[in-house]
Each structure stands twice: as structure tokens, then as C-alpha cells.
Amino acid sequence: MHDDRIEAFLKDVLALEGDVSYMIRDSARRHLAICEKLFRDAESDKRSKDEAVQSCRMLCRELVIKEIRQRKGTPTAEHLKIVLAAIEELGTRSGR
């Protein structure tokens, strides 16, 4: 499934490559929050807004994992592992 919002998230987090890890994590969380807001705002049913956020997080996570596999052994893959850890940390906090 192609979604421009998810692709924009990936582009944004890839642009963070080269920053120190704590900055990557913080920025990845911020970019994820922006993406989640786009998903939430696009949902008209108030009861479905939380599901939309979870869907966003899952799609971002899946795309990052796919990119890590495609870029295995590269500095970019290592960078994306930091991004993935930030996404997964948020999932743990929200009770996933």
C-alpha cells in the first residue's frame, strides 16, 4: 500500500542520517507525531482516530523494517535501526 504520508515520514527520517543518535530518536518521534496527526485528522469518525494513529505507526514501522532489510550492511541501515527503536519505544509506552 502506497501512502504519501508514510513516504514523507521515511524521507524525513532518512534526512536525519549523520546526526547523533539521541537527536535522531527525538526527531524521528517528532516526525512520527506529525504523521500520526495527519492520519488522525483525516479520520472523520472520532472513535476511529486512535485506530488511525495505530495504523500510521504500524505502517511507518513496516516501511522502516523493509528499508533496513534492503539496505542491510550499510550505514543507512544502522541509522534506520535507531529510527525503528524510537518507533517501537513509543509503541511500548502506548500499551501496544
CNS distance restraints for C-alpha pairs under 8 A (distance, minus, plus):
assign (resid   2 and name CA) (resid   6 and name CA) 7.91 0.50 0.50
assign (resid   2 and name CA) (resid   7 and name CA) 7.81 0.50 0.50
assign (resid   3 and name CA) (resid   7 and name CA) 6.32 0.50 0.50
assign (resid   4 and name CA) (resid   8 and name CA) 5.99 0.50 0.50
assign (resid   5 and name CA) (resid   9 and name CA) 6.33 0.50 0.50
assign (resid   5 and name CA) (resid  35 and name CA) 6.34 0.50 0.50
assign (resid   5 and name CA) (resid  38 and name CA) 7.62 0.50 0.50
assign (resid   6 and name CA) (resid  10 and name CA) 6.37 0.50 0.50
assign (resid   6 and name CA) (resid  35 and name CA) 7.20 0.50 0.50
assign (resid   6 and name CA) (resid  56 and name CA) 7.52 0.50 0.50
assign (resid   6 and name CA) (resid  59 and name CA) 6.98 0.50 0.50
assign (resid   6 and name CA) (resid  60 and name CA) 5.90 0.50 0.50
assign (resid   6 and name CA) (resid  63 and name CA) 7.89 0.50 0.50
assign (resid   7 and name CA) (resid  11 and name CA) 6.22 0.50 0.50
assign (resid   8 and name CA) (resid  12 and name CA) 6.09 0.50 0.50
assign (resid   9 and name CA) (resid  13 and name CA) 6.24 0.50 0.50
assign (resid   9 and name CA) (resid  31 and name CA) 6.29 0.50 0.50
assign (resid   9 and name CA) (resid  32 and name CA) 6.82 0.50 0.50
assign (resid   9 and name CA) (resid  35 and name CA) 6.70 0.50 0.50
assign (resid   9 and name CA) (resid  60 and name CA) 7.30 0.50 0.50
assign (resid  10 and name CA) (resid  14 and name CA) 6.02 0.50 0.50
assign (resid  10 and name CA) (resid  60 and name CA) 7.53 0.50 0.50
assign (resid  10 and name CA) (resid  63 and name CA) 7.64 0.50 0.50
assign (resid  10 and name CA) (resid  64 and name CA) 7.22 0.50 0.50
assign (resid  11 and name CA) (resid  15 and name CA) 6.29 0.50 0.50
assign (resid  12 and name CA) (resid  16 and name CA) 6.94 0.50 0.50
assign (resid  12 and name CA) (resid  31 and name CA) 7.08 0.50 0.50
assign (resid  13 and name CA) (resid  17 and name CA) 7.37 0.50 0.50
assign (resid  13 and name CA) (resid  24 and name CA) 7.72 0.50 0.50
assign (resid  13 and name CA) (resid  27 and name CA) 7.59 0.50 0.50
assign (resid  13 and name CA) (resid  28 and name CA) 5.90 0.50 0.50
assign (resid  13 and name CA) (resid  31 and name CA) 7.39 0.50 0.50
assign (resid  13 and name CA) (resid  80 and name CA) 7.95 0.50 0.50
assign (resid  13 and name CA) (resid  83 and name CA) 7.26 0.50 0.50
assign (resid  14 and name CA) (resid  76 and name CA) 7.77 0.50 0.50
assign (resid  14 and name CA) (resid  79 and name CA) 7.99 0.50 0.50
assign (resid  14 and name CA) (resid  80 and name CA) 7.56 0.50 0.50
assign (resid  16 and name CA) (resid  24 and name CA) 6.09 0.50 0.50
assign (resid  16 and name CA) (resid  27 and name CA) 7.75 0.50 0.50
assign (resid  17 and name CA) (resid  24 and name CA) 7.57 0.50 0.50
assign (resid  17 and name CA) (resid  76 and name CA) 7.00 0.50 0.50
assign (resid  17 and name CA) (resid  79 and name CA) 6.09 0.50 0.50
assign (resid  18 and name CA) (resid  79 and name CA) 7.96 0.50 0.50
assign (resid  19 and name CA) (resid  23 and name CA) 6.30 0.50 0.50
assign (resid  19 and name CA) (resid  24 and name CA) 6.13 0.50 0.50
assign (resid  20 and name CA) (resid  24 and name CA) 6.30 0.50 0.50
assign (resid  21 and name CA) (resid  25 and name CA) 6.18 0.50 0.50
assign (resid  21 and name CA) (resid  82 and name CA) 6.83 0.50 0.50
assign (resid  22 and name CA) (resid  26 and name CA) 6.19 0.50 0.50
assign (resid  23 and name CA) (resid  27 and name CA) 5.94 0.50 0.50
assign (resid  24 and name CA) (resid  28 and name CA) 5.83 0.50 0.50
assign (resid  24 and name CA) (resid  82 and name CA) 7.10 0.50 0.50
assign (resid  24 and name CA) (resid  83 and name CA) 6.80 0.50 0.50
assign (resid  25 and name CA) (resid  29 and name CA) 6.18 0.50 0.50
assign (resid  25 and name CA) (resid  82 and name CA) 6.49 0.50 0.50
assign (resid  25 and name CA) (resid  83 and name CA) 5.97 0.50 0.50
assign (resid  25 and name CA) (resid  85 and name CA) 7.83 0.50 0.50
assign (resid  25 and name CA) (resid  86 and name CA) 5.35 0.50 0.50
assign (resid  26 and name CA) (resid  30 and name CA) 6.31 0.50 0.50
assign (resid  26 and name CA) (resid  86 and name CA) 7.80 0.50 0.50
assign (resid  27 and name CA) (resid  31 and name CA) 6.12 0.50 0.50
assign (resid  28 and name CA) (resid  32 and name CA) 6.02 0.50 0.50
assign (resid  28 and name CA) (resid  83 and name CA) 5.93 0.50 0.50
assign (resid  28 and name CA) (resid  86 and name CA) 6.78 0.50 0.50
assign (resid  28 and name CA) (resid  87 and name CA) 7.66 0.50 0.50
assign (resid  29 and name CA) (resid  33 and name CA) 6.12 0.50 0.50
assign (resid  29 and name CA) (resid  86 and name CA) 6.40 0.50 0.50
assign (resid  29 and name CA) (resid  87 and name CA) 6.86 0.50 0.50
assign (resid  29 and name CA) (resid  90 and name CA) 7.92 0.50 0.50
assign (resid  30 and name CA) (resid  34 and name CA) 6.36 0.50 0.50
assign (resid  31 and name CA) (resid  35 and name CA) 6.29 0.50 0.50
assign (resid  32 and name CA) (resid  36 and name CA) 6.03 0.50 0.50
assign (resid  32 and name CA) (resid  57 and name CA) 7.32 0.50 0.50
assign (resid  32 and name CA) (resid  60 and name CA) 7.90 0.50 0.50
assign (resid  32 and name CA) (resid  87 and name CA) 7.73 0.50 0.50
assign (resid  33 and name CA) (resid  37 and name CA) 6.11 0.50 0.50
assign (resid  34 and name CA) (resid  38 and name CA) 6.41 0.50 0.50
assign (resid  35 and name CA) (resid  39 and name CA) 6.43 0.50 0.50
assign (resid  35 and name CA) (resid  56 and name CA) 7.05 0.50 0.50
assign (resid  36 and name CA) (resid  40 and name CA) 6.05 0.50 0.50
assign (resid  36 and name CA) (resid  52 and name CA) 7.62 0.50 0.50
assign (resid  36 and name CA) (resid  53 and name CA) 5.05 0.50 0.50
assign (resid  36 and name CA) (resid  56 and name CA) 5.81 0.50 0.50
assign (resid  36 and name CA) (resid  57 and name CA) 7.09 0.50 0.50
assign (resid  37 and name CA) (resid  41 and name CA) 5.88 0.50 0.50
assign (resid  37 and name CA) (resid  53 and name CA) 7.43 0.50 0.50
assign (resid  38 and name CA) (resid  42 and name CA) 6.14 0.50 0.50
assign (resid  39 and name CA) (resid  43 and name CA) 6.58 0.50 0.50
assign (resid  39 and name CA) (resid  49 and name CA) 7.71 0.50 0.50
assign (resid  39 and name CA) (resid  52 and name CA) 5.65 0.50 0.50
assign (resid  39 and name CA) (resid  53 and name CA) 6.08 0.50 0.50
assign (resid  39 and name CA) (resid  56 and name CA) 6.54 0.50 0.50
assign (resid  40 and name CA) (resid  49 and name CA) 4.93 0.50 0.50
assign (resid  40 and name CA) (resid  50 and name CA) 7.12 0.50 0.50
assign (resid  40 and name CA) (resid  52 and name CA) 5.72 0.50 0.50
assign (resid  40 and name CA) (resid  53 and name CA) 5.92 0.50 0.50
assign (resid  41 and name CA) (resid  49 and name CA) 7.66 0.50 0.50
assign (resid  43 and name CA) (resid  48 and name CA) 6.70 0.50 0.50
assign (resid  43 and name CA) (resid  49 and name CA) 5.76 0.50 0.50
assign (resid  43 and name CA) (resid  52 and name CA) 6.99 0.50 0.50
assign (resid  44 and name CA) (resid  48 and name CA) 7.82 0.50 0.50
assign (resid  44 and name CA) (resid  49 and name CA) 7.74 0.50 0.50
assign (resid  45 and name CA) (resid  49 and name CA) 6.69 0.50 0.50
assign (resid  47 and name CA) (resid  51 and name CA) 7.95 0.50 0.50
assign (resid  48 and name CA) (resid  52 and name CA) 6.18 0.50 0.50
assign (resid  49 and name CA) (resid  53 and name CA) 6.42 0.50 0.50
assign (resid  50 and name CA) (resid  54 and name CA) 6.35 0.50 0.50
assign (resid  51 and name CA) (resid  55 and name CA) 6.08 0.50 0.50
assign (resid  52 and name CA) (resid  56 and name CA) 6.16 0.50 0.50
assign (resid  53 and name CA) (resid  57 and name CA) 6.26 0.50 0.50
assign (resid  54 and name CA) (resid  58 and name CA) 6.11 0.50 0.50
assign (resid  55 and name CA) (resid  59 and name CA) 6.09 0.50 0.50
assign (resid  56 and name CA) (resid  60 and name CA) 6.11 0.50 0.50
assign (resid  57 and name CA) (resid  61 and name CA) 6.07 0.50 0.50
assign (resid  57 and name CA) (resid  87 and name CA) 7.27 0.50 0.50
assign (resid  57 and name CA) (resid  91 and name CA) 7.94 0.50 0.50
assign (resid  58 and name CA) (resid  62 and name CA) 6.10 0.50 0.50
assign (resid  59 and name CA) (resid  63 and name CA) 6.16 0.50 0.50
assign (resid  60 and name CA) (resid  64 and name CA) 6.20 0.50 0.50
assign (resid  61 and name CA) (resid  65 and name CA) 6.21 0.50 0.50
assign (resid  61 and name CA) (resid  84 and name CA) 6.45 0.50 0.50
assign (resid  61 and name CA) (resid  87 and name CA) 6.66 0.50 0.50
assign (resid  61 and name CA) (resid  88 and name CA) 7.80 0.50 0.50
assign (resid  62 and name CA) (resid  66 and name CA) 6.17 0.50 0.50
assign (resid  63 and name CA) (resid  67 and name CA) 6.19 0.50 0.50
assign (resid  64 and name CA) (resid  68 and name CA) 6.15 0.50 0.50
assign (resid  64 and name CA) (resid  80 and name CA) 6.51 0.50 0.50
assign (resid  64 and name CA) (resid  83 and name CA) 7.73 0.50 0.50
assign (resid  64 and name CA) (resid  84 and name CA) 6.51 0.50 0.50
assign (resid  65 and name CA) (resid  69 and name CA) 6.32 0.50 0.50
assign (resid  65 and name CA) (resid  84 and name CA) 7.36 0.50 0.50
assign (resid  66 and name CA) (resid  70 and name CA) 6.28 0.50 0.50
assign (resid  67 and name CA) (resid  71 and name CA) 6.01 0.50 0.50
assign (resid  67 and name CA) (resid  77 and name CA) 7.24 0.50 0.50
assign (resid  67 and name CA) (resid  80 and name CA) 7.72 0.50 0.50
assign (resid  68 and name CA) (resid  72 and name CA) 5.76 0.50 0.50
assign (resid  68 and name CA) (resid  76 and name CA) 7.72 0.50 0.50
assign (resid  68 and name CA) (resid  77 and name CA) 4.68 0.50 0.50
assign (resid  68 and name CA) (resid  78 and name CA) 7.70 0.50 0.50
assign (resid  68 and name CA) (resid  80 and name CA) 6.26 0.50 0.50
assign (resid  68 and name CA) (resid  81 and name CA) 7.10 0.50 0.50
assign (resid  69 and name CA) (resid  77 and name CA) 7.55 0.50 0.50
assign (resid  71 and name CA) (resid  76 and name CA) 6.70 0.50 0.50
assign (resid  71 and name CA) (resid  77 and name CA) 5.29 0.50 0.50
assign (resid  72 and name CA) (resid  77 and name CA) 5.63 0.50 0.50
assign (resid  73 and name CA) (resid  77 and name CA) 6.55 0.50 0.50
assign (resid  73 and name CA) (resid  78 and name CA) 7.77 0.50 0.50
assign (resid  74 and name CA) (resid  78 and name CA) 6.74 0.50 0.50
assign (resid  75 and name CA) (resid  79 and name CA) 6.22 0.50 0.50
assign (resid  76 and name CA) (resid  80 and name CA) 6.11 0.50 0.50
assign (resid  77 and name CA) (resid  81 and name CA) 6.27 0.50 0.50
assign (resid  78 and name CA) (resid  82 and name CA) 6.84 0.50 0.50
assign (resid  79 and name CA) (resid  83 and name CA) 6.73 0.50 0.50
assign (resid  80 and name CA) (resid  84 and name CA) 6.04 0.50 0.50
assign (resid  81 and name CA) (resid  85 and name CA) 6.15 0.50 0.50
assign (resid  82 and name CA) (resid  86 and name CA) 6.40 0.50 0.50
assign (resid  83 and name CA) (resid  87 and name CA) 6.40 0.50 0.50
assign (resid  84 and name CA) (resid  88 and name CA) 6.11 0.50 0.50
assign (resid  85 and name CA) (resid  89 and name CA) 5.98 0.50 0.50
assign (resid  86 and name CA) (resid  90 and name CA) 6.45 0.50 0.50
assign (resid  87 and name CA) (resid  91 and name CA) 6.44 0.50 0.50
assign (resid  88 and name CA) (resid  92 and name CA) 6.29 0.50 0.50
assign (resid  89 and name CA) (resid  93 and name CA) 6.36 0.50 0.50
assign (resid  90 and name CA) (resid  94 and name CA) 6.27 0.50 0.50
assign (resid  91 and name CA) (resid  95 and name CA) 6.51 0.50 0.50
assign (resid  91 and name CA) (resid  96 and name CA) 5.32 0.50 0.50
assign (resid  92 and name CA) (resid  96 and name CA) 5.50 0.50 0.50
